[in-house]
């Protein structure tokens, strides 16, 4: 089922998400399937549970659109439950980012190029992995959502001041998106 994506200004996007017990979470696999379907329909590469109104530590990524640029054998679709990024390193790289919760808005964000992360996968197996490059960026972006942050929190203050009216428009429900959304109003 395709779910509505909550837009900037919706309170759930600012909540610190809570950990879940994946073994007892109601209909976890259906939720994961719905998140992948929603992300695909919206042409996204990542989606966090707070973006669909659930303040839980769960996010999914699907890097299929950039598969040719990734190392061979890297899983393209992954689920991260109760994730914890515990190491960041490498060069700080500036790259343009967008977000399904801020349709049509893209800005340059600086992020470390490498991370190490502990999480539970969709098969309820604990994992501890390193990621670099674009996958690390997508994971950090979605991880931020579980910490109550959006990518505009990481842009330069001057730039953030310049887009203040665009951010206010989202809060007022003024946006254009090709997918189902739920505005703050």
Beta strands, then each sheet from edge to edge (+ up, - down):
strand 1: 5-6
strand 2: 46-48
strand 3: 58-62
strand 4: 77-97
strand 5: 107-120
strand 6: 126-132
strand 7: 181-182
sheet 1: 1+ 7+
sheet 2: 2+ 3- 4+ 5- 6+
end
